[in-house]
Amino acid sequence: MSTPSSPCSTSPVTPCSPISSNNSSFLEDVECINNWIDCFAICSFDIELGQKIDFFYPSTYSERVDKIQQSNIAYLAFPDGGTQPTKNITNFNYAFRLKDEHNVAASENEFVFGHVVYRQKKDSSVHRGYVMKSLVLLTRHPYIKLHRYLVQRISDAYFIEENINVLHDVMTQINKWPYPKTDFQFALPFQGHRVSYRTPSYTPHPSIVRFLNSTPEAANSIKTNIYKKSKVDIKKDVNGRVSSVAPVTPLKERLLGRKYVLQHELNFYRHFKSHLSHLHHMWELVLSGEPILVLSPTAGECSSAVMALVSLIAPIPYKGDYRPYFTVHNSEFRSLPNSNIIIGVTNPFFVKALQSWDNVLALGKSKPKKSPQLLSNPLENLLALSPSKLQQALTSGPSRESLTWEFKECFITKSKTIVKGTLEGLVDLNDDDKNREGAETLNNDQIKRHFEELTESFLLPLHMCFDSLVCSLKTFIVRSEHEKVFKKERFYEYSKKKWL
């Protein structure tokens, strides 16, 4: 479990109906009444039927998902493109995201998150020599750290005897929790402990708040500092001053008050430490809606990396589609768009299947001996290879000790970067550093702060445009009226005069 300084930590309390796998009598289904989770799904691999869902808990959830969605959940519950392991027990913990066709009217809840613990255990009594099962937690809330913790603890209890009453006890405990709300510190009783968890939201760095709320004189200094750090040139007026921004603008209110949860749940440094020199390029790709394919040895690594990528442009919300973990069996595989999408995969087949995508990020299993190289031109040659040659070029072949391929660290793209930025103030780390976790936290905070400021510098023309076109009006402009006031042509003309 994470340290007390992280958003999720635990402390022992008087036991409160701890999970037990020894209940002998079957209990009726208990539904989660406070929306922390939707349901659990127990999945297994059948030698004749393949991946399948054994049951949902509560069972009524099966009425909300059709056969296609059930098939998607079943396939996402297992690793894709792996080989047989040699270890007795193999566990994976990862996340996926799928469309909620049952609730398409609610834009905020259009997708459901799934958190999985996959277990493969040797068993000589079965034909394949292994029993493969997964426990899936489905939820509408992207509370990554909390749900990863919960699904791991629940699976530990469930897989002892595979007793459904374990799930009953879990639902009973969670139903005693208060309803979730944004940016609130909770103390949640679970398994005889109290789980301390703050529901995240987008909280800007103090310098950004000062920038948006300060006097024009102070704003000049802060804006200049932001642009120095991001290596972006701006135009000044005849007196050498940067134009001021009104203390409050509708755009600022919309962005700073937005529920933006993923950024504070992830460790950017841990996921991208081998690609720090490419992060500015990735920021541009995410911001411009370019498709990005993320390859990783495990579903856990690729799912975390995808969610970190979409959070790189905070406070701007990523409006494209993103799938932290995706398989070739997904029903949407043949209809994936060519823009505004980021997916994470473990199967190298996707590089060939999605050869129209110009951007591929491959994350290796271990730290490379030297920094990975940016490949700007060889992509066409790479994609022209046969499947076997392509697999050989991007991977080190399957690992015989796990279910994974070992990908070679690389970032492949056809596009040219515009922003020339550098990450400063990062702590150099060695594998044997005693305070590695603390140093990683510092580096993670520095990376988030840097790209938050870079995004704000990108938004500056919009801030100033709204200052001129919207805030000059003396009446309050509600959100529904923004499109009527904001015209693209006027913004382009304004930008030409002020910034180009």
Secondary structure, DSSP 8 states (H G I E B T S, - for coil): ---TTSSEEEEE-S--S---S---S-------SSSS--EEEEEEEETTTEEEEEEEESGGGGGTS-HHHHHHHHHHTS-SS-----SSEEEEEEEEEEE-GGGTT-GGGSEEEEEEEEEEEE-TTSTTSEEEEEEEEEESS--HHHHHHHHHHHHHHHHHHT-THHHHHHHHHHTTS----TT-EEEEEETTEEEEEE-------HHHHHHHHS-HHHHHHHHHHHHHHHT------TTS------S--HHHHHHHTS---GGGG--HHHHHGGGGGGHHHHHHHHHTT--EEEE-SSHHHHHHHHHHHHHTTTTS---SEEESS--TTSTTGGG--SSSEEEEES-THHHHHTTT--EEEE--SS--SS---EESSTHHHHHTS-HHHHHHHHEEEE-TTSS-EEE--EEEESS---------S-----TT-TTHHHHHHHHHHHHHHHHHHHHHHHHHHHHHHHHHHTTTSSS---GGGHHHH--HHHHHHHHHHHT-
